[in-house]
Amino acid sequence: MAPLLQRCAQRDEKALAELYQLTSPKLFGVALRILRRNDWAEEVLQECYVNIWQHAGSYSSDKSAPQTWITRIVRNRCLDWLRRPDHEVADVDDSIVENWADDAPGPLARLLASDDSRRIAGCMQGLEASHRQAIALAYFDGLSHSELAEKLTLPLGTVKSWIRRGLEKLRLCLG
């Protein structure tokens, strides 16, 4: 992938197309996990490839792997997007909302709508509050272990242990 970035730095459009084909599915998943809306993820991803095109010359293989560098660009752009004061400006007839709103249920809504939701909810209630909170933040809000540790102001090892123990108890409970 590093050769593709070098070719992008030399303004080789075919290299950007190849890079897009190789990386866009994973990067779209990263953006969607953070933003939780297809339309936002698509828009941010487009901005990221423009950014990659413009800054490919600044990539250094000594500092990070190509995939890490590209993923960091997407993650940072997503976080910037979420920090914006106004994500969208609705027009007079609300056509933006009608055309772009994503009505897909989130993970929690899908869980509650499933047949197994009562069993899972019961098993979740059987967990210690700290384990339950860590698992909920990780799986329903999509936070990574390090993001959880930062959010909960706890050591990373503690958060990992809570999730591991909680998932083991859920596995045993669900049989």
Secondary structure, 3 states (H helix, E strand, C coil): CHHHHHHHHCCCHHHHHHHHHHHHHHHHHHHHHHHCCHHHHHHHHHHHHHHHHHHHHHCCCCCCCHHHHHHHHHHHHHHHHHHCCCCCCCCCCCHHHHHHCCCCCCHHHHHHHCCCHHHHHHHHHCCCHHHHHHHHHHHHCCCCHHHHHHHHCCCHHHHHHHHHHHHHHHHHHHC
